């Protein structure tokens, strides 16, 4: 269970502008909207400018098409989210040469600032946003680079991750660099102890 202090440090912040036209009820909206932000933050980390389009056709779901872009982040997200609890989602996230370490530092401040993690790939996420333990996700990273001072390491082939029941499973993948040859696999309980 997250404490209020942990939740506060994971907030998304920034100035948001745009326009939304809403007809119907909030649980089954007919909606068209465009939102933009010149700079978003995840915790204290700047993640870039946002452009997002929203559309609701009255079926109880919102379609999302958004892009967050900066010098170190290039993320796109498409899909739909339910408008009532438990907020069932079917989302696709695509990253292109995106620094992952800023997001990790918000959750785990102990990650040294000299370590960078850059990835390109796709993630599919589905399930109720209100119940993370019931969500499922699969990701395939075509490129993963771990940039340590003086020891850059990169993946040799795709990296495959799956999330189900709050457990992250990492299929075997190969990391290599000068003087480094490492194979990694395993699981991590994200929601438990």
PyMOL commands that set and color helices and strands:
alter all, ss='L'
color gray80, all
select helices_A, chain A and resi 4-9+101-107+132-134
alter helices_A, ss='H'
color red, helices_A
select strands_A, chain A and resi 12-14+17-24+29-42+45-57+61-69+74-82+88-99+116-128+136-148+151-155+159-164+167-177+180-189
alter strands_A, ss='S'
color yellow, strands_A
deselect
rebuild
show_as cartoon
